[in-house]
Amino acid sequence: MEPVMAQLEDEYGDRVDFISYNAASEREKVSPYRISVTPTFVFLDAEGREADRLTGYQPAEAMRSRIESLLRE
């Protein structure tokens, strides 16, 4: 997923903050999000509340579509 995320960050980095954690070694950072499957993508709104979530490998187009949808809300 790293290449996909890098591509999306290039496209949306001026409007979206991309933050990644290693769930195995950074449990204290991911535990508030109840992540049990990796990869898990948690989308937060401007106030830091969970707006959406995707689990498992996601093709770039699926991620792009989800980001676009959330930006329109």
Helices and strands as residue ranges (DSSP letters): H 2-12, H 27-30, G 31-33, E 40-44, E 50-55, H 60-72
